[in-house]
Each structure stands twice: as C-alpha cells, then as structure tokens.
Amino acid sequence: MKVCEKVESKGRTTYNEVADELVAEFTDPNNNIEPPDPDNPNAQQYDEKNIRRRVYDALNVLMAMDIISKDKKEIQWKGLPRTSINDIEELQADLAGVKGRIEKKSAYLQELQDQYLGMQNLINRNEQLYGSGNIPTGGVALPFILIQTRPHATVEVEISEDMQLVHFDFNTTPFELHDDSYVLKALNSYGKEENAGAPEPISNGCEGSSTPNMYRHQIQQSAMASNGTNRLPSSPPPPVPGILKGRVKHEHLY
C-alpha cells in the first residue's frame, strides 16, 4: 500500500525515488515503526536491500494491474480500477449465463442418471426372467419409438421396401412421440407409485422394457402398427413424458 500511495501522490516518479523515500522512512528511528521481529526489539529495523526488492516487486504488480505505466525509468500513475454500472451489468449478465449453463448441465446430468437407472432396472428384470426359466417369446428391442394417439384414430402407415423409412398419416388426429428413455423413466415412476416391488414373471414378456401388463401389450401393439388391425385396451395408462408433444396429452399408445 505504501508503494501505491507514494506513486499516486507523486503522479510521475521513478523506482529509485520511491525506494529511497521508503528506505528513509523505515530506517528512521523517529518514525516509531514496529521492528520486523516484534519478539526481538534489538533486531535491525529493516534491511535496505530487502526494502528495495519489495518496492520493485510492488511496482511490477501495480504495472500488471494497469494501475501504473512505465516508460524507461519513469513511472506514471494511471489510477485504481473503478467499477462502473456497465461493468456491473456485464458481470451480472455473465453470472446469469453461467447459472444458465449450470442448470442445463444439471438437467442433462439428471437425464443421464434417469436413463442409467432405467437401464439397470431393465437389466435386473430380464436377468430375473431368464434366471427363473421364464424366457420371453417376444419383445421390443432398444432403442425404440412409441407413437401415442387416440384409441380409435385412423392411421395410414407406409413403409419403404428397405424398412428404413416409415410414413404415418394421422389425418389431423393429435399424436405424441415417446422414445425408450422417457418410457423407461415413466415406467420406473409408475412402479414406485404403485409400490409394485419386484416385477412379476411373464411368459410372453416384452424383453426390451421393464413393463407392467397394461403397458406391455401396448408396446407390442406399437411394434406391429403397420398392419393397422390391432386395438388397444380402453383404460388409459399413466401419462408418459414425450419428446415431441402433440396437441392432446394422456391419450393411448398406438
């Protein structure tokens, strides 16, 4: 602080001028400056070389902070940094941006955790099925997409010969698309709400998901959507979060 005060008071100065004045102040016994070692009052007050070295270091710090400038041997005071309203607004905007990125990453992390939990539950369920000898005769492979629409909707389906392109025409009927991650997450939540415990072994199981009976049939129907002849149970399932939202929620899976 003393180096900063010296340069500020002078406006323009040199290293030697600042160092000489500070050496004189610290070595003057009339200034009542505490000795460097309070436990040893007889110790030498201050070493001149040490003072000059510290002045040199302090000036370099002030220069790095753009508080002073140096032209050859001359040192000029520029001023302490001041925080303006624009600086505050800019910092607040940066803070809001950082918080937004943290929230997005936290949401993405939560999504990955939910997907991992769903996969683990699915693996455990299938291991129980195979371990009991109750091997499913069919299922839905991962990944998959479920299409959800009204139970009596007329849906036109066209599939290319190479099975790579599927066209659905819902004739203005609202619909939703759900991927496997969201379905597994919803089924896990549904199982917790119903307190169902361990999955019940089945013989016609849906190998690709840990599905309750009411969902299992619907997922199998969705895999056979191209024939357009299968109908769904009349009782609506719990809502499944979607990745593409239609105009109506809580309808049936197609």
VENWOTA-V615192 format. One record per residue. N is the residue number from 1. RES is the residue in three letters. SS is DSSP state (H for helix, E for strand, C for the rest). PHI is phi in radians with two decimals (none if undefined). Layout:
n->N res->RES ss->SS phi->PHI
n->N res->RES ss->SS phi->PHI
//
This chain:
n->1 res->MET ss->C phi->none
n->2 res->LYS ss->H phi->-1.11
n->3 res->VAL ss->H phi->-1.10
n->4 res->CYS ss->H phi->-1.07
n->5 res->GLU ss->H phi->-1.11
n->6 res->LYS ss->H phi->-1.09
n->7 res->VAL ss->H phi->-1.15
n->8 res->GLU ss->H phi->-1.10
n->9 res->SER ss->H phi->-1.18
n->10 res->LYS ss->H phi->-1.58
n->11 res->GLY ss->C phi->1.43
n->12 res->ARG ss->E phi->-2.23
n->13 res->THR ss->E phi->-2.80
n->14 res->THR ss->E phi->-2.31
n->15 res->TYR ss->H phi->-1.05
n->16 res->ASN ss->H phi->-1.08
n->17 res->GLU ss->H phi->-1.13
n->18 res->VAL ss->H phi->-1.13
n->19 res->ALA ss->H phi->-1.12
n->20 res->ASP ss->H phi->-1.07
n->21 res->GLU ss->H phi->-1.16
n->22 res->LEU ss->H phi->-1.23
n->23 res->VAL ss->H phi->-1.09
n->24 res->ALA ss->H phi->-1.12
n->25 res->GLU ss->H phi->-1.16
n->26 res->PHE ss->H phi->-1.31
n->27 res->THR ss->H phi->-1.65
n->28 res->ASP ss->C phi->-1.40
n->29 res->PRO ss->H phi->-1.17
n->30 res->ASN ss->H phi->-1.43
n->31 res->ASN ss->H phi->-1.46
n->32 res->ASN ss->C phi->0.95
n->33 res->ILE ss->C phi->-1.47
n->34 res->GLU ss->C phi->-1.07
n->35 res->PRO ss->C phi->-1.17
n->36 res->PRO ss->C phi->-1.10
n->37 res->ASP ss->C phi->-2.10
n->38 res->PRO ss->C phi->-1.05
n->39 res->ASP ss->C phi->-1.37
n->40 res->ASN ss->C phi->-2.31
n->41 res->PRO ss->C phi->-1.08
n->42 res->ASN ss->C phi->-1.46
n->43 res->ALA ss->C phi->-1.17
n->44 res->GLN ss->C phi->-1.05
n->45 res->GLN ss->C phi->-0.92
n->46 res->TYR ss->C phi->-2.60
n->47 res->ASP ss->C phi->-1.52
n->48 res->GLU ss->H phi->-1.06
n->49 res->LYS ss->H phi->-1.10
n->50 res->ASN ss->H phi->-1.14
n->51 res->ILE ss->H phi->-1.10
n->52 res->ARG ss->H phi->-1.11
n->53 res->ARG ss->H phi->-1.13
n->54 res->ARG ss->H phi->-1.21
n->55 res->VAL ss->H phi->-1.10
n->56 res->TYR ss->H phi->-1.06
n->57 res->ASP ss->H phi->-1.10
n->58 res->ALA ss->H phi->-1.11
n->59 res->LEU ss->H phi->-1.13
n->60 res->ASN ss->H phi->-1.11
n->61 res->VAL ss->H phi->-1.13
n->62 res->LEU ss->H phi->-1.08
n->63 res->MET ss->H phi->-1.20
n->64 res->ALA ss->H phi->-1.13
n->65 res->MET ss->C phi->-1.50
n->66 res->ASP ss->C phi->1.07
n->67 res->ILE ss->C phi->-1.54
n->68 res->ILE ss->E phi->-2.27
n->69 res->SER ss->E phi->-2.22
n->70 res->LYS ss->E phi->-2.28
n->71 res->ASP ss->E phi->-2.15
n->72 res->LYS ss->C phi->1.00
n->73 res->LYS ss->C phi->-1.64
n->74 res->GLU ss->E phi->-1.49
n->75 res->ILE ss->E phi->-1.96
n->76 res->GLN ss->E phi->-2.11
n->77 res->TRP ss->E phi->-1.35
n->78 res->LYS ss->C phi->-1.84
n->79 res->GLY ss->C phi->2.15
n->80 res->LEU ss->C phi->-1.29
n->81 res->PRO ss->C phi->-1.12
n->82 res->ARG ss->C phi->-2.07
n->83 res->THR ss->C phi->-1.64
n->84 res->SER ss->C phi->-1.68
n->85 res->ILE ss->H phi->-1.09
n->86 res->ASN ss->H phi->-1.11
n->87 res->ASP ss->H phi->-1.09
n->88 res->ILE ss->H phi->-1.11
n->89 res->GLU ss->H phi->-1.11
n->90 res->GLU ss->H phi->-1.14
n->91 res->LEU ss->H phi->-1.13
n->92 res->GLN ss->H phi->-1.13
n->93 res->ALA ss->H phi->-1.14
n->94 res->ASP ss->H phi->-1.08
n->95 res->LEU ss->H phi->-1.09
n->96 res->ALA ss->H phi->-1.09
n->97 res->GLY ss->H phi->-1.11
n->98 res->VAL ss->H phi->-1.12
n->99 res->LYS ss->H phi->-1.07
n->100 res->GLY ss->H phi->-1.10
n->101 res->ARG ss->H phi->-1.15
n->102 res->ILE ss->H phi->-1.12
n->103 res->GLU ss->H phi->-1.11
n->104 res->LYS ss->H phi->-1.12
n->105 res->LYS ss->H phi->-1.19
n->106 res->SER ss->H phi->-1.14
n->107 res->ALA ss->H phi->-1.14
n->108 res->TYR ss->H phi->-1.15
n->109 res->LEU ss->H phi->-1.10
n->110 res->GLN ss->H phi->-1.10
n->111 res->GLU ss->H phi->-1.10
n->112 res->LEU ss->H phi->-1.11
n->113 res->GLN ss->H phi->-1.12
n->114 res->ASP ss->H phi->-1.13
n->115 res->GLN ss->H phi->-1.11
n->116 res->TYR ss->H phi->-1.09
n->117 res->LEU ss->H phi->-1.10
n->118 res->GLY ss->H phi->-1.08
n->119 res->MET ss->H phi->-1.14
n->120 res->GLN ss->H phi->-1.09
n->121 res->ASN ss->H phi->-1.11
n->122 res->LEU ss->H phi->-1.14
n->123 res->ILE ss->H phi->-1.08
n->124 res->ASN ss->H phi->-1.07
n->125 res->ARG ss->H phi->-1.13
n->126 res->ASN ss->H phi->-1.15
n->127 res->GLU ss->H phi->-1.10
n->128 res->GLN ss->H phi->-1.14
n->129 res->LEU ss->H phi->-1.12
n->130 res->TYR ss->H phi->-1.21
n->131 res->GLY ss->H phi->-1.16
n->132 res->SER ss->C phi->-1.49
n->133 res->GLY ss->C phi->1.41
n->134 res->ASN ss->C phi->-1.61
n->135 res->ILE ss->C phi->-1.30
n->136 res->PRO ss->C phi->-1.11
n->137 res->THR ss->C phi->-1.60
n->138 res->GLY ss->E phi->-2.81
n->139 res->GLY ss->C phi->3.11
n->140 res->VAL ss->C phi->-2.04
n->141 res->ALA ss->C phi->-1.39
n->142 res->LEU ss->C phi->-1.58
n->143 res->PRO ss->C phi->-1.41
n->144 res->PHE ss->C phi->-2.56
n->145 res->ILE ss->E phi->-2.18
n->146 res->LEU ss->E phi->-1.81
n->147 res->ILE ss->E phi->-1.91
n->148 res->GLN ss->E phi->-2.04
n->149 res->THR ss->E phi->-2.61
n->150 res->ARG ss->C phi->-1.24
n->151 res->PRO ss->C phi->-1.11
n->152 res->HIS ss->C phi->-1.95
n->153 res->ALA ss->C phi->-1.23
n->154 res->THR ss->C phi->-1.66
n->155 res->VAL ss->C phi->-2.12
n->156 res->GLU ss->E phi->-1.67
n->157 res->VAL ss->E phi->-2.12
n->158 res->GLU ss->E phi->-2.20
n->159 res->ILE ss->E phi->-2.13
n->160 res->SER ss->C phi->-1.20
n->161 res->GLU ss->C phi->-1.09
n->162 res->ASP ss->C phi->-1.48
n->163 res->MET ss->C phi->1.09
n->164 res->GLN ss->C phi->-1.73
n->165 res->LEU ss->C phi->-2.32
n->166 res->VAL ss->E phi->-2.19
n->167 res->HIS ss->E phi->-1.99
n->168 res->PHE ss->E phi->-1.97
n->169 res->ASP ss->E phi->-2.12
n->170 res->PHE ss->C phi->-1.61
n->171 res->ASN ss->C phi->0.92
n->172 res->THR ss->C phi->1.22
n->173 res->THR ss->C phi->-1.32
n->174 res->PRO ss->C phi->-1.07
n->175 res->PHE ss->E phi->-2.65
n->176 res->GLU ss->E phi->-2.37
n->177 res->LEU ss->E phi->-2.00
n->178 res->HIS ss->E phi->-2.28
n->179 res->ASP ss->E phi->-1.59
n->180 res->ASP ss->H phi->-1.12
n->181 res->SER ss->H phi->-1.10
n->182 res->TYR ss->H phi->-1.22
n->183 res->VAL ss->H phi->-1.16
n->184 res->LEU ss->H phi->-1.08
n->185 res->LYS ss->H phi->-1.11
n->186 res->ALA ss->H phi->-1.15
n->187 res->LEU ss->H phi->-1.19
n->188 res->ASN ss->H phi->-1.11
n->189 res->SER ss->H phi->-1.14
n->190 res->TYR ss->H phi->-1.12
n->191 res->GLY ss->H phi->-1.13
n->192 res->LYS ss->H phi->-1.18
n->193 res->GLU ss->H phi->-1.12
n->194 res->GLU ss->H phi->-1.45
n->195 res->ASN ss->C phi->0.92
n->196 res->ALA ss->C phi->-1.31
n->197 res->GLY ss->C phi->1.31
n->198 res->ALA ss->C phi->-1.21
n->199 res->PRO ss->C phi->-1.13
n->200 res->GLU ss->C phi->-1.43
n->201 res->PRO ss->C phi->-1.06
n->202 res->ILE ss->C phi->-2.36
n->203 res->SER ss->C phi->-1.75
n->204 res->ASN ss->C phi->-1.90
n->205 res->GLY ss->C phi->-0.87
n->206 res->CYS ss->E phi->-1.77
n->207 res->GLU ss->C phi->-1.11
n->208 res->GLY ss->C phi->-1.56
n->209 res->SER ss->C phi->-2.76
n->210 res->SER ss->C phi->-1.56
n->211 res->THR ss->C phi->-1.83
n->212 res->PRO ss->C phi->-1.12
n->213 res->ASN ss->H phi->-0.98
n->214 res->MET ss->H phi->-1.13
n->215 res->TYR ss->H phi->-1.47
n->216 res->ARG ss->H phi->-1.03
n->217 res->HIS ss->H phi->-1.14
n->218 res->GLN ss->H phi->-1.19
n->219 res->ILE ss->H phi->-1.17
n->220 res->GLN ss->H phi->-1.11
n->221 res->GLN ss->H phi->-1.14
n->222 res->SER ss->H phi->-1.14
n->223 res->ALA ss->H phi->-1.22
n->224 res->MET ss->C phi->-1.90
n->225 res->ALA ss->H phi->-1.11
n->226 res->SER ss->H phi->-1.20
n->227 res->ASN ss->H phi->-1.40
n->228 res->GLY ss->C phi->1.16
n->229 res->THR ss->C phi->-1.88
n->230 res->ASN ss->C phi->-1.52
n->231 res->ARG ss->C phi->-2.02
n->232 res->LEU ss->C phi->-1.81
n->233 res->PRO ss->C phi->-1.06
n->234 res->SER ss->C phi->-1.37
n->235 res->SER ss->C phi->-1.39
n->236 res->PRO ss->C phi->-1.30
n->237 res->PRO ss->C phi->-1.38
n->238 res->PRO ss->C phi->-1.05
n->239 res->PRO ss->C phi->-1.08
n->240 res->VAL ss->C phi->-1.97
n->241 res->PRO ss->C phi->-1.12
n->242 res->GLY ss->C phi->-1.91
n->243 res->ILE ss->C phi->-1.74
n->244 res->LEU ss->E phi->-2.23
n->245 res->LYS ss->C phi->-1.55
n->246 res->GLY ss->C phi->-1.57
n->247 res->ARG ss->C phi->-1.60
n->248 res->VAL ss->C phi->-2.24
n->249 res->LYS ss->C phi->-1.88
n->250 res->HIS ss->C phi->1.08
n->251 res->GLU ss->C phi->-1.64
n->252 res->HIS ss->E phi->-1.63
n->253 res->LEU ss->E phi->-1.39
n->254 res->TYR ss->C phi->-1.77
//
